[in-house]
């Protein structure tokens, strides 16, 4: 009986904690939320400044352990009926757009930036505080497989399937399947 009571109390405390984390989204002038936003447990949100834009379309669904990071001047636009499976992460310093009806498998990571780096006296130096950015655009009706990483400057057309474990470092045309990580083999669906 005591164990059941403690489990119930713990569940209620976790629910209250999860809801308090989401308060930063609601009644926020920088965030636009359409009906049907669903966010499951252990969602994290990191808004580092007060000047950003986040727009959620209708019926967006984040499964467990998803994470959003939006920096100063970042713009994140998520279309209607977009689904993020467990452990997805979006890191936005510039601009990320995701089209309607796009599905993300578990562990997908999207970055619109990377660290600035240069050679100084023949040595490669990575600047931890400076970034190079370029927008990421993901079309409508896409399926991005589990553990895919999408890097800055990439545009993915409509109706694209990207197989699991791919590193997407260059743009992908519409109606394409990206099959292999090593050789970036693609198959055009319009043929």
N, C-alpha and C positions, 0 to 999 in steps of 0.2 A: 504494500500500500504506500509506504513512504517513497519507495523507488519510483512508483508511478507518479506520485505527486511531484517529486523532484524533476522528473523528465518533463512533465507538463509545464512546470514553472520555468525550466530552462528553455523550452520551446517558445514560450511566451516572451521571455526576455530576449531571445535571439530575434524573434519577429519584430519586437519594438526597436532593437538595435538596427536591424536592416532598414526599417522604415525611417528611422532618424537620419540614416546616411542619404536617403533619397530626397529628403527635404530640400537639399540644395538645388534639385532639379525643378521642383514645383514652385510657383510664384517667383520665378527667376526671370528678370527681363531679358536675359541673354539666351533663354531656352524656350523653344516652341515645341509643345507636345500635342500631337493629335490623338484622338481617341484610340484606345486599345493598346497602349504601351504596357508591356508586361516584362517585369524584371524579376528574375528569381534570386535565390539566396546568394550571398557572398559577392555581390556586385560591388565593384569599387569605382569611384569617380574621383579624379584628381583635376581640379580646376585651379591652375596656379596663379591666375590673375583675374581681373574683373572685366576685361575686354575680350570677349570671344562670342561665337555664335554656334549654337547647337539646335538642330531642327530634326525632330523625330516625326516621320510620316505615320499614317494609321497602321495599327496592328503590328508594330515592331515588337519582337520577342528576343530577350536576352536570357539564355539558360544560365546555369550556375557558374560562378567564378569568372565572369566577364569583367573587363577593365576598360575604362575610357580615360585618356589623359588629353586635355585640351589646353594648350598654352595661350599666352597673350596673342590676340589677333587671329587665333585659330578659328577655322570654319569647318564644322562637321555637319553634313547633310545626309540623313538616312531616309530613303524613300519608304513607300507603303509596303507592308507585308514582308519585311526583311526579317530573316531568322538568323540568330547567332547561337551556335551550339556552345557547349561548355568551354571555358578557358580562352575565349577569344579576347583579343587586345587591339585597341585602336589608339595610336599615338599621333596626335595632330598638332603640328606647329604652324602649318600653312593652310591647306584645304584638302578635305577628303569628302568625296561625294559617292554615295552608294544608291544605285537605281532600284526601282520597285521589284518585288518578288525575287530578291537575291537570297541565296542560302549559303551560310558559312558553316563548314564542318568544325569539329573540335580543334582548338589550339591555333586558329588562324591569327596571324599578326599583320597589322597594316601600319606602315611608317611613311609619313610624307617628308622625312628628313633623315639626314645622317650627320655625324660630327664632321666639322671642318677639319682638314688636315693639310699639311704642307711639309716640304723638306727644308730643314734648317741645318746648315753645315753638313749636308749629306745624310742626315738622319730624318726619318719619317716621324713627324710630331702630330699627334692627335689633340685637337683643342677640345677640351671637355665642356667648355662653356659656349662655343660657337657652333652653329649648324648651317648646313646647306639644305634648302628646302625646295620642293616642287610638288604641285598638287597630285593627288591620286584620284582617278575617276574610275569607278566600277559601274558598268552598265546594268541594265535591267535583265531580269530572268537569267541570272548567272548562278552557277553552283561552284563554290570555291571549296575544294576538298580539305580534309583534316590536315593540320600542321603546315599549311601553305603560308609563306611569308611574302608580302607584297611591299615593294620598296618605292621610294620617292620617284615622282615623275612618270609613273606607269598609268596608262589608260587601258582599261579592259572594256572591249565593246560589249554590246548586248548579246545575250544567248551564248555565253561562253561557259565551258566546263573546264575547270583546272583540277587535275588529279592531285591526290594527296602528296604531301612532302615536297612540293615544288617551291623553288625560289623564283619569284616573278620580278625580274629586274629590267624588263623591257616590255613595251606595250604589246597587247594581244588584240588582233582583229576580231570583229563580231563573228558569230557563228563558227567558233573555233573550239576544238578540244585540245588542251595542253596535256600531253601524256607523260613525258619523261623529263626528269630533272636534268639529267646529264646532257642531253642533246637538244632539249627544248623542242622536241618533235610536236608538231601540231597537225590537226586534221580539220579541214574546213567543212563545216556542216552544210554549206549552201550548194555543194556539188551534188 
